Amino acid sequence: MRYWWVNQNSTYKHEVLGGFLWSPKTTAPGHRNYFYDTMTSIQPGDVVFSFNNTKICAIGVAQSTAETSPKPFDDIPNWNSQGWRVEVEFEELSKPFRPKNFIDLLAPHLADKYAPLQQNGNGNQGVYLTDISPGMAQLLFHLSGVNETELLSDFSPELDIDLEEQMKDEIELRQLEGDVEAIQLVKARRGQGVFRNNVKFFEKRCRITNLDKVIHLRASHIKPWRDASVFEKLDGQNGLLLSPHVDHLFDRGFISFSDSGRILVAKNLSQEVLTRWSLDRAGNVGTFSPNQIEYLTYHRDLVFELTVKVS
């Protein structure tokens, strides 16, 4: 297990809320860069400290190794269109802190080369991702108030070896090697990667259980995968983060939601299921965006088993 420091001044909102790191593979002229090459060294379970606007603002746990992925930022035109992407589950700090204020403690732990900070506490320009020592990481945990053991427990990578092998086999059999968009669609269909993180831009918890530990939630398509266009398959607004049992009911059409957030229950769903899973048919799950409402209209019309037509 290793510890990493990432500078995210211009990409913090995208990466932390989206649950990933992304860097070009090379500089604009095509030269290798140490701080991009480090992306290929991250392993699932590694810890990542996010530095933004002079402060440590979030801490995350890597969920994957680096894979080739299109640039996810439209507002940064001078980067190459393809790069490295690593999935990371982040926890934002309730009280971000400025490392410079504690440089006397941190300075002895700074490496001679590729350190994220200068000896005076200012950030080193040009750093994207660099590794830090366990000693420095422990100090950062102490200053953040985050319990490392609890963080690693909450965000422990869910590695499904069988699923990974199935995806590799499908990619190989369909001869998709090198086709980044096609590979992303394979992973999205199996509930992995890009789609899940796109959904996280809009959804932060399960609509029914209010569970906000995203690692335990599933990204459920509102308009089913089989009926969706290529765009809709990866559109974050065509998804909800749901607890596994709620995902089962929603995916099979046993429940849906009105535009105003009322829970709709199919006539063939047993009351025993509602009782044992503590689902309140009188509950309200909150508002939806206009795009989500369009997808929900499709779900109600063609997936949900309606007893009363809902406008």
C-alpha positions as CSV (number, residue, x, y, z in Angstrom):
1,M,0.0,0.0,0.0
2,R,1.3,3.5,-1.0
3,Y,0.3,7.1,-0.2
4,W,-0.1,9.7,-2.9
5,W,-0.5,13.5,-3.1
6,V,-2.5,15.0,-6.1
7,N,-2.7,18.6,-7.1
8,Q,-6.3,19.4,-8.3
9,N,-6.5,23.1,-8.5
10,S,-8.3,23.2,-11.9
11,T,-9.9,19.8,-11.8
12,Y,-10.9,19.3,-8.2
13,K,-14.7,19.6,-8.7
14,H,-14.6,17.2,-11.6
15,E,-12.3,14.6,-10.1
16,V,-13.3,14.5,-6.4
17,L,-17.1,14.7,-7.1
18,G,-16.7,12.3,-10.1
19,G,-14.6,9.8,-8.2
20,F,-11.5,9.6,-10.4
21,L,-8.0,11.0,-11.2
22,W,-7.2,11.8,-14.8
23,S,-3.9,13.0,-16.4
24,P,-2.5,13.1,-20.0
25,K,0.0,10.4,-20.8
26,T,2.5,12.9,-22.1
27,T,3.1,16.7,-22.2
28,A,1.6,18.6,-25.2
29,P,4.9,18.2,-27.2
30,G,4.7,14.5,-26.6
31,H,7.3,14.1,-23.8
32,R,7.0,11.8,-20.8
33,N,6.3,13.5,-17.5
34,Y,7.1,11.8,-14.1
35,F,3.9,13.2,-12.5
36,Y,1.8,11.6,-15.2
37,D,3.8,8.3,-15.3
38,T,3.0,7.9,-11.6
39,M,-0.6,7.2,-12.5
40,T,0.4,3.8,-13.8
41,S,1.8,2.9,-10.3
42,I,-1.4,3.4,-8.3
43,Q,-2.9,0.2,-7.0
44,P,-6.4,-0.4,-5.6
45,G,-6.3,0.3,-1.8
46,D,-3.7,3.1,-2.1
47,V,-4.6,6.4,-0.3
48,V,-4.7,9.7,-2.2
49,F,-4.6,13.2,-0.5
50,S,-6.2,15.9,-2.6
51,F,-4.6,19.4,-2.6
52,N,-6.7,22.2,-3.9
53,N,-6.3,26.0,-3.5
54,T,-3.4,25.6,-0.9
55,K,-5.4,23.2,1.2
56,I,-5.9,19.4,1.7
57,C,-9.6,19.2,0.9
58,A,-10.3,15.5,0.5
59,I,-8.8,12.0,1.0
60,G,-9.6,9.1,-1.1
61,V,-8.9,5.4,-1.7
62,A,-8.0,4.1,-5.2
63,Q,-10.4,1.6,-6.6
64,S,-8.6,0.6,-9.8
65,T,-5.4,0.7,-11.7
66,A,-4.8,3.2,-14.5
67,E,-6.6,2.7,-17.8
68,T,-6.7,4.7,-21.1
69,S,-9.6,7.1,-21.1
70,P,-10.8,10.2,-23.0
71,K,-10.2,13.6,-21.4
72,P,-13.2,14.3,-19.2
73,F,-12.6,18.1,-19.0
74,D,-14.0,20.3,-21.8
75,D,-12.6,23.5,-20.2
76,I,-8.9,22.5,-20.4
77,P,-8.1,22.6,-24.2
78,N,-4.3,22.3,-24.1
79,W,-4.3,18.7,-22.9
80,N,-4.2,15.6,-25.1
81,S,-7.6,14.0,-25.8
82,Q,-6.4,10.6,-24.3
83,G,-4.9,10.0,-20.9
84,W,-4.7,7.9,-17.8
85,R,-7.8,7.4,-15.5
86,V,-7.9,5.9,-12.0
87,E,-11.1,5.4,-10.1
88,V,-10.9,6.8,-6.6
89,E,-13.6,7.1,-3.8
90,F,-13.1,10.4,-2.1
91,E,-14.2,11.8,1.3
92,E,-14.3,15.6,1.4
93,L,-13.0,17.1,4.7
94,S,-15.4,19.0,6.9
95,K,-12.4,21.3,7.8
96,P,-9.8,21.5,5.0
97,F,-6.4,22.5,6.3
98,R,-3.3,24.4,4.8
99,P,-0.2,22.2,5.0
100,K,2.0,25.3,4.9
101,N,0.8,26.1,8.4
102,F,2.4,22.9,9.6
103,I,5.5,22.9,7.4
104,D,7.8,22.5,10.5
105,L,6.2,19.1,11.1
106,L,6.0,18.1,7.5
107,A,9.4,19.3,6.2
108,P,11.4,16.4,7.6
109,H,9.2,14.0,5.6
110,L,9.6,15.7,2.2
111,A,11.6,13.7,-0.3
112,D,14.6,15.3,-1.9
113,K,13.1,14.8,-5.4
114,Y,9.5,15.0,-6.6
115,A,8.1,16.4,-3.3
116,P,4.7,18.1,-3.5
117,L,5.8,21.0,-1.2
118,Q,8.9,23.2,-1.0
119,Q,10.7,23.5,2.3
120,N,9.0,26.8,2.9
121,G,5.6,25.2,2.6
122,N,4.6,26.5,-0.8
123,G,3.4,24.0,-3.4
124,N,5.8,22.7,-6.1
125,Q,4.6,23.9,-9.5
126,G,4.2,21.2,-12.2
127,V,3.3,18.4,-9.7
128,Y,0.1,16.4,-10.5
129,L,0.5,13.1,-8.8
130,T,3.4,12.1,-6.6
131,D,4.0,9.6,-3.8
132,I,4.7,10.6,-0.2
133,S,6.2,8.8,2.7
134,P,4.1,6.8,5.3
135,G,5.3,9.3,7.9
136,M,4.0,12.3,6.0
137,A,0.7,10.5,5.4
138,Q,0.2,9.8,9.1
139,L,0.7,13.5,9.8
140,L,-1.8,14.4,7.2
141,F,-4.3,12.0,8.6
142,H,-3.7,13.5,12.1
143,L,-4.2,17.0,10.8
144,S,-7.3,16.1,8.9
145,G,-9.0,14.4,11.7
146,V,-9.8,11.4,9.5
147,N,-9.4,7.9,10.9
148,E,-7.3,6.0,8.4
149,T,-8.7,2.6,9.4
150,E,-12.3,3.7,9.1
151,L,-11.6,5.4,5.7
152,L,-10.0,2.2,4.3
153,S,-12.9,0.1,5.7
154,D,-15.5,2.4,4.1
155,F,-13.8,2.6,0.8
156,S,-12.2,-0.8,0.5
157,P,-12.1,-1.7,-3.2
158,E,-14.7,-4.2,-4.3
159,L,-12.7,-6.4,-6.5
160,D,-14.8,-8.9,-8.4
161,I,-12.3,-11.2,-10.1
162,D,-14.9,-13.1,-12.0
163,L,-16.4,-9.9,-13.4
164,E,-13.0,-8.5,-14.3
165,E,-12.2,-11.7,-16.2
166,Q,-15.6,-11.6,-18.0
167,M,-14.9,-8.1,-19.1
168,K,-11.4,-9.0,-20.4
169,D,-12.9,-11.9,-22.3
170,E,-15.6,-9.8,-23.9
171,I,-13.1,-7.1,-24.9
172,E,-10.8,-9.7,-26.4
173,L,-13.6,-11.7,-28.1
174,R,-15.1,-8.6,-29.7
175,Q,-11.6,-7.4,-30.6
176,L,-12.2,-4.1,-28.8
177,E,-8.5,-3.5,-27.8
178,G,-7.7,0.1,-28.3
179,D,-11.3,1.2,-28.8
180,V,-11.6,3.3,-25.6
181,E,-15.3,4.2,-26.1
182,A,-16.4,0.7,-26.8
183,I,-14.5,-0.6,-23.7
184,Q,-16.2,2.1,-21.6
185,L,-19.6,0.9,-22.8
186,V,-18.7,-2.7,-21.9
187,K,-17.8,-1.6,-18.3
188,A,-20.9,0.7,-18.1
189,R,-23.2,-2.2,-19.0
190,R,-21.6,-4.2,-16.2
191,G,-22.0,-1.4,-13.7
192,Q,-18.4,-0.3,-13.7
193,G,-16.3,2.8,-14.2
194,V,-17.5,5.7,-16.2
195,F,-21.3,5.5,-15.9
196,R,-21.1,5.1,-12.1
197,N,-18.9,8.1,-11.8
198,N,-21.1,10.2,-14.1
199,V,-24.1,9.4,-11.9
200,K,-22.2,10.6,-8.9
201,F,-22.1,14.1,-10.3
202,F,-25.9,14.3,-9.7
203,E,-26.7,11.7,-7.0
204,K,-25.0,11.5,-3.6
205,R,-27.0,8.9,-1.7
206,C,-29.8,6.3,-2.1
207,R,-33.1,8.1,-2.7
208,I,-34.9,5.7,-0.4
209,T,-32.5,4.5,2.3
210,N,-30.5,7.8,2.4
211,L,-27.3,5.7,2.6
212,D,-24.5,8.0,1.5
213,K,-21.6,5.5,1.5
214,V,-21.3,5.4,-2.2
215,I,-19.1,2.3,-2.2
216,H,-22.2,0.3,-1.1
217,L,-24.6,1.7,-3.7
218,R,-25.3,0.6,-7.3
219,A,-25.6,2.9,-10.3
220,S,-28.9,2.0,-11.7
221,H,-30.0,3.0,-15.2
222,I,-33.4,4.8,-15.3
223,K,-33.9,4.1,-19.0
224,P,-32.7,0.6,-19.2
225,W,-29.3,-0.2,-20.9
226,R,-31.0,-2.3,-23.6
227,D,-33.2,0.6,-24.7
228,A,-30.7,3.4,-24.3
229,S,-28.7,5.2,-27.0
230,V,-24.9,5.3,-26.8
231,F,-25.1,8.7,-25.2
232,E,-27.9,7.6,-22.8
233,K,-25.9,4.5,-21.7
234,L,-23.2,6.8,-20.1
235,D,-25.4,9.8,-19.3
236,G,-25.1,10.5,-15.5
237,Q,-28.6,11.9,-15.4
238,N,-29.9,8.5,-16.7
239,G,-29.0,7.0,-13.4
240,L,-29.7,6.8,-9.7
241,L,-27.5,5.6,-6.8
242,L,-29.5,3.0,-5.1
243,S,-29.0,0.4,-2.3
244,P,-28.8,-3.1,-3.7
245,H,-32.3,-4.1,-2.7
246,V,-33.8,-0.9,-4.0
247,D,-31.9,-1.3,-7.3
248,H,-33.4,-4.7,-7.7
249,L,-37.0,-3.4,-7.3
250,F,-36.4,-0.4,-9.5
251,D,-34.6,-2.4,-12.2
252,R,-37.4,-5.0,-12.4
253,G,-40.1,-2.4,-12.4
254,F,-41.6,-3.1,-9.0
255,I,-41.1,0.5,-8.0
256,S,-40.7,3.9,-9.8
257,F,-41.0,7.6,-8.9
258,S,-43.3,10.4,-9.9
259,D,-41.9,13.7,-11.2
260,S,-42.5,15.2,-7.7
261,G,-40.6,12.3,-5.9
262,R,-43.5,10.1,-4.7
263,I,-42.6,6.4,-4.5
264,L,-44.8,4.3,-6.8
265,V,-45.4,0.7,-6.0
266,A,-46.5,-2.0,-8.5
267,K,-49.6,-3.9,-7.7
268,N,-47.8,-7.2,-7.9
269,L,-45.2,-6.3,-5.3
270,S,-45.9,-8.2,-2.0
271,Q,-46.6,-6.1,1.1
272,E,-44.2,-8.5,2.9
273,V,-41.4,-7.2,0.8
274,L,-42.2,-3.6,1.7
275,T,-42.4,-4.5,5.3
276,R,-39.3,-6.6,5.6
277,W,-37.2,-4.0,3.6
278,S,-38.7,-1.0,5.5
279,L,-40.0,0.7,2.3
280,D,-42.6,3.4,3.0
281,R,-44.9,3.7,0.0
282,A,-46.0,7.1,1.4
283,G,-42.5,8.5,1.3
284,N,-41.0,11.2,-1.0
285,V,-37.5,10.9,-2.4
286,G,-37.0,14.6,-3.4
287,T,-36.8,16.5,-6.6
288,F,-35.3,15.4,-10.0
289,S,-33.6,17.4,-12.7
290,P,-35.5,18.0,-16.0
291,N,-33.4,15.4,-17.8
292,Q,-33.9,12.9,-15.0
293,I,-37.7,13.5,-15.3
294,E,-37.5,12.6,-19.0
295,Y,-35.8,9.3,-18.2
296,L,-38.3,8.6,-15.4
297,T,-41.2,9.2,-17.8
298,Y,-39.8,6.4,-19.9
299,H,-39.3,4.2,-16.8
300,R,-42.9,4.7,-15.7
301,D,-44.3,4.1,-19.2
302,L,-42.3,1.1,-20.3
303,V,-40.7,-0.5,-17.2
304,F,-42.9,0.1,-14.2
305,E,-46.1,-2.0,-13.7
306,L,-48.5,0.9,-13.2
307,T,-51.8,0.6,-11.3
308,V,-52.7,4.3,-11.8
309,K,-51.5,6.4,-14.6
310,V,-49.1,9.1,-13.2
311,S,-48.9,12.5,-14.9
